[in-house]
Amino acid sequence: MSSLKMLLATAGLAVVGIAPASAADKSVTIGTNNWAENIAVSHMWQQLLGEKGYDVTLNEVSKPILFGGLAEGDIDISLEVWLPSDHAYVDPYRDRIDLHATWYDDALDALVVPTYMDDVDSVADLANHAAAFDYQGKPTIFGIEPGATIADEADTAIAEYDLPFRQLSSSESAMMAQLKQAYREKKPIVATLWQPHWAFAEYDLKILADPKKVFSAGEEIKWVSHHGFSASNPELTAILDAWHMTPGQLSQLMLVIENAGDPDKGAAQWIADNRELVDGWLDATP
């Protein structure tokens, strides 16, 4: 057993063999993470590929393990690689993983405020309105887990724009709970957020201009596989290469899942409501 497989087993994660999908064996392991959009598209594709006879396992791992797992062949594909941001993860394995088609254009990280905040249009504007964003005695940017790319970008923005703010790091769910409460009460709030995200379908939000270009923008989201996967799986490759989603489509998928409270039920509902779109992907041929 490879050291990577041992690590995955220790983490209590299902590791599936690397045999390629074929007429006799159409098993596929998708490496996932806990981001809202990744949960959404992974469960969507688990169901759609199931319609085509594939046995799909979703395997949640951290980013370093994900790319190592792809390189080793312990993970077949992953549906979300942001480029150029993820080059640091991709480049060490360039000869053992393959990047595929872009399925989402112009992804970005940002600071956001509700649109009812008329006087705040850019990150720089926050400095002049710091008192409005007071939380427990300090002007606060609500963020996600420390170490996430967007958390590092927010810290950099605080320094680059000389903002008298702190970033309060927590989980995505905790951050969204703060946003929900503030939005309901029409109170000031600034949070780290990325697009695609279901929040843009649920709330009227303003992406703050970032003239210093601290936050990632213009990112392409691609799917990725271990080297040789496409040659062994031309049908599945053609299907995934045909996949493309607009910000509205993806945000709605995530919102349906969020409201359903269950990714399987939400994905199934969205698929039923968007049958013509998904059939276009599934009908693709090599």
C-alpha positions as CSV (number, residue, x, y, z in Angstrom):
1,M,0.0,0.0,0.0
2,S,1.4,3.4,-0.9
3,S,2.0,6.0,1.8
4,L,-0.8,8.1,0.2
5,K,-3.3,5.2,0.5
6,M,-2.2,4.7,4.1
7,L,-2.8,8.4,4.8
8,L,-6.3,8.2,3.2
9,A,-7.2,5.1,5.1
10,T,-6.0,6.6,8.4
11,A,-8.3,9.6,7.7
12,G,-11.2,7.2,7.4
13,L,-11.7,7.9,3.7
14,A,-12.8,5.4,1.1
15,V,-10.0,4.7,-1.4
16,V,-10.9,2.9,-4.5
17,G,-8.6,1.1,-6.9
18,I,-7.3,2.8,-10.0
19,A,-8.7,0.5,-12.6
20,P,-10.2,2.6,-15.3
21,A,-13.9,2.7,-16.0
22,S,-14.8,0.2,-18.8
23,A,-17.7,-1.8,-20.0
24,A,-17.2,-4.2,-17.2
25,D,-16.0,-1.8,-14.6
26,K,-17.3,1.8,-14.6
27,S,-16.2,2.8,-11.2
28,V,-15.0,6.4,-10.7
29,T,-13.7,8.1,-7.7
30,I,-14.2,11.9,-7.5
31,G,-12.0,13.8,-5.1
32,T,-14.0,16.5,-3.4
33,N,-13.7,19.3,-0.8
34,N,-16.2,21.0,1.5
35,W,-16.8,24.1,-0.5
36,A,-20.4,24.8,-1.4
37,E,-19.9,24.8,-5.2
38,N,-17.8,21.6,-5.0
39,I,-20.4,19.8,-2.9
40,A,-23.0,20.9,-5.4
41,V,-21.3,19.8,-8.7
42,S,-19.9,16.6,-7.1
43,H,-23.3,15.4,-6.1
44,M,-24.8,16.5,-9.4
45,W,-22.3,14.5,-11.3
46,Q,-22.6,11.5,-9.0
47,Q,-26.2,11.3,-10.0
48,L,-25.8,12.2,-13.7
49,L,-23.0,9.7,-14.2
50,G,-25.1,7.2,-12.3
51,E,-27.6,7.5,-15.1
52,K,-24.9,6.5,-17.6
53,G,-24.1,3.4,-15.6
54,Y,-21.1,4.7,-13.6
55,D,-20.6,3.8,-9.9
56,V,-19.3,7.1,-8.5
57,T,-17.6,7.4,-5.1
58,L,-17.2,10.9,-3.6
59,N,-14.0,11.1,-1.6
60,E,-13.5,14.3,0.5
61,V,-9.8,15.2,1.0
62,S,-7.7,18.3,1.5
63,K,-6.1,20.0,-1.4
64,P,-2.6,18.6,-1.0
65,I,-3.9,15.1,-0.6
66,L,-6.3,15.6,-3.6
67,F,-3.5,16.4,-6.1
68,G,-1.2,13.8,-4.7
69,G,-4.1,11.3,-4.9
70,L,-4.7,12.2,-8.5
71,A,-1.0,11.8,-9.3
72,E,-0.9,8.4,-7.6
73,G,-4.1,7.3,-9.3
74,D,-6.0,6.8,-6.1
75,I,-8.4,9.5,-7.2
76,D,-9.7,9.4,-10.7
77,I,-11.0,13.0,-11.2
78,S,-11.7,16.2,-9.4
79,L,-14.2,18.7,-10.7
80,E,-12.7,22.0,-9.4
81,V,-9.3,23.4,-10.2
82,W,-9.1,27.2,-10.2
83,L,-6.5,28.5,-12.5
84,P,-4.2,30.4,-12.2
85,S,-4.7,30.2,-8.4
86,D,-4.1,26.5,-8.1
87,H,-0.9,26.3,-10.1
88,A,1.1,25.8,-6.9
89,Y,-0.9,22.5,-6.4
90,V,-0.9,21.5,-10.1
91,D,2.7,22.2,-11.2
92,P,4.5,19.6,-9.1
93,Y,2.4,16.9,-10.7
94,R,2.3,18.2,-14.3
95,D,3.5,14.9,-15.7
96,R,1.0,12.8,-13.8
97,I,-2.3,14.7,-14.0
98,D,-4.2,16.1,-16.9
99,L,-6.2,19.4,-17.0
100,H,-9.4,19.3,-19.0
101,A,-12.1,21.7,-20.2
102,T,-13.1,24.9,-18.4
103,W,-16.7,24.6,-17.1
104,Y,-17.0,27.9,-15.4
105,D,-15.5,31.3,-16.5
106,D,-14.5,34.3,-14.5
107,A,-14.5,32.9,-11.0
108,L,-13.3,35.3,-8.3
109,D,-12.6,36.0,-4.6
110,A,-13.9,39.2,-3.1
111,L,-15.1,41.3,-0.2
112,V,-18.8,41.8,-0.4
113,V,-21.4,44.0,1.2
114,P,-25.2,44.1,0.8
115,T,-26.3,46.4,-2.0
116,Y,-28.2,48.6,0.5
117,M,-24.8,49.9,1.6
118,D,-24.8,52.8,-0.9
119,D,-21.6,54.5,0.3
120,V,-19.3,51.5,0.1
121,D,-18.3,50.5,-3.4
122,S,-14.6,49.5,-3.1
123,V,-12.3,47.9,-0.6
124,A,-10.7,51.4,0.0
125,D,-14.1,52.8,1.0
126,L,-14.2,50.5,4.0
127,A,-11.6,52.7,5.8
128,N,-14.0,55.7,5.9
129,H,-16.9,53.7,7.2
130,A,-15.1,51.4,9.7
131,A,-17.3,52.4,12.6
132,A,-20.4,51.0,10.8
133,F,-18.8,47.6,10.7
134,D,-18.2,47.3,14.4
135,Y,-18.6,43.8,15.9
136,Q,-17.8,43.2,19.6
137,G,-15.9,46.5,19.8
138,K,-13.8,46.1,16.5
139,P,-14.4,46.8,12.8
140,T,-14.7,43.3,11.5
141,I,-14.5,41.4,8.2
142,F,-16.2,38.1,8.5
143,G,-14.2,35.3,7.0
144,I,-13.8,31.6,6.7
145,E,-11.2,29.1,7.9
146,P,-7.6,30.4,8.5
147,G,-5.3,29.3,5.7
148,A,-7.8,29.4,2.9
149,T,-6.6,31.5,0.0
150,I,-9.4,34.0,0.4
151,A,-8.5,34.4,4.1
152,D,-4.9,35.2,3.2
153,E,-6.2,37.6,0.6
154,A,-8.4,39.4,3.1
155,D,-5.4,39.8,5.5
156,T,-3.4,41.2,2.7
157,A,-6.2,43.6,1.8
158,I,-6.3,44.9,5.4
159,A,-2.6,45.7,5.1
160,E,-2.5,47.0,1.5
161,Y,-5.5,49.3,2.0
162,D,-4.5,50.3,5.5
163,L,-7.9,49.2,6.9
164,P,-8.5,49.6,10.6
165,F,-10.2,46.1,10.5
166,R,-9.6,42.6,11.8
167,Q,-10.7,39.5,10.0
168,L,-12.8,37.2,12.2
169,S,-12.1,33.7,10.8
170,S,-14.5,30.9,11.4
171,S,-16.3,28.4,9.1
172,E,-18.2,29.1,5.9
173,S,-21.5,28.2,7.7
174,A,-20.7,30.6,10.6
175,M,-19.8,33.4,8.2
176,M,-23.0,32.9,6.2
177,A,-25.1,32.9,9.4
178,Q,-23.7,36.3,10.2
179,L,-24.5,37.5,6.7
180,K,-28.0,36.1,6.9
181,Q,-28.7,37.9,10.2
182,A,-27.3,41.2,9.1
183,Y,-29.1,41.1,5.8
184,R,-32.4,40.3,7.4
185,E,-32.0,43.3,9.8
186,K,-30.4,45.5,7.0
187,K,-27.3,46.1,9.1
188,P,-23.8,46.8,7.7
189,I,-21.6,43.8,7.2
190,V,-18.6,42.9,5.1
191,A,-17.6,39.3,4.4
192,T,-15.2,37.3,2.3
193,L,-17.0,35.5,-0.5
194,W,-16.3,33.9,-3.8
195,Q,-18.2,33.5,-7.0
196,P,-19.6,30.9,-7.7
197,H,-21.6,30.8,-4.4
198,W,-25.3,30.3,-3.6
199,A,-25.3,33.6,-1.6
200,F,-25.4,35.6,-4.9
201,A,-28.7,33.9,-5.8
202,E,-30.2,34.4,-2.3
203,Y,-29.1,38.0,-1.5
204,D,-28.5,41.2,-3.4
205,L,-24.7,41.6,-2.8
206,K,-22.1,44.0,-4.1
207,I,-18.6,42.9,-5.0
208,L,-16.3,45.6,-3.8
209,A,-13.9,47.0,-6.4
210,D,-10.3,46.0,-5.7
211,P,-8.0,48.4,-7.6
212,K,-4.9,47.0,-5.9
213,K,-5.9,43.5,-7.3
214,V,-5.4,41.7,-4.0
215,F,-8.2,39.2,-4.6
216,S,-8.1,36.5,-7.3
217,A,-10.3,37.4,-10.4
218,G,-10.8,36.1,-13.9
219,E,-10.2,32.5,-12.7
220,E,-11.1,29.5,-14.9
221,I,-12.5,26.4,-13.2
222,K,-11.5,23.2,-14.9
223,W,-11.9,19.5,-14.2
224,V,-8.8,17.4,-13.8
225,S,-7.9,13.7,-13.9
226,H,-4.9,11.4,-13.3
227,H,-2.8,11.0,-16.4
228,G,-4.2,8.5,-18.9
229,F,-7.7,8.6,-17.5
230,S,-9.2,10.2,-20.7
231,A,-7.7,7.5,-23.0
232,S,-9.4,4.8,-20.9
233,N,-12.6,6.7,-20.5
234,P,-13.4,8.6,-23.7
235,E,-17.2,8.6,-23.1
236,L,-16.9,10.2,-19.6
237,T,-14.3,12.6,-20.8
238,A,-16.6,13.8,-23.7
239,I,-19.5,14.3,-21.2
240,L,-17.4,16.4,-18.8
241,D,-15.8,18.4,-21.5
242,A,-19.3,19.3,-22.8
243,W,-20.2,20.6,-19.3
244,H,-20.4,24.4,-18.8
245,M,-22.4,26.4,-16.3
246,T,-23.2,30.1,-16.1
247,P,-23.0,32.0,-12.7
248,G,-26.8,32.0,-12.6
249,Q,-27.1,28.2,-13.2
250,L,-24.4,27.3,-10.7
251,S,-25.7,29.7,-8.0
252,Q,-29.2,28.3,-8.4
253,L,-28.0,24.7,-8.1
254,M,-26.2,25.6,-4.8
255,L,-29.2,27.5,-3.5
256,V,-31.6,24.6,-4.2
257,I,-29.2,22.4,-2.3
258,E,-28.9,24.9,0.5
259,N,-32.7,25.2,0.8
260,A,-33.2,21.4,0.6
261,G,-30.7,20.8,3.4
262,D,-29.4,17.7,1.6
263,P,-27.0,17.7,-1.4
264,D,-28.5,14.5,-2.9
265,K,-32.1,15.8,-2.7
266,G,-31.2,19.3,-3.9
267,A,-29.1,18.0,-6.8
268,A,-31.9,15.7,-7.9
269,Q,-34.4,18.6,-7.8
270,W,-32.1,20.9,-9.8
271,I,-31.5,18.1,-12.4
272,A,-35.2,17.6,-12.8
273,D,-35.7,21.3,-13.3
274,N,-32.9,21.6,-15.8
275,R,-33.3,18.3,-17.8
276,E,-32.7,19.8,-21.2
277,L,-29.4,21.4,-20.1
278,V,-28.0,18.3,-18.5
279,D,-29.1,16.0,-21.3
280,G,-27.0,18.2,-23.6
281,W,-24.0,17.2,-21.5
282,L,-24.9,13.6,-21.3
283,D,-25.5,13.2,-25.0
284,A,-21.9,14.3,-25.8
285,T,-19.9,11.7,-27.7
286,P,-16.1,11.2,-28.1
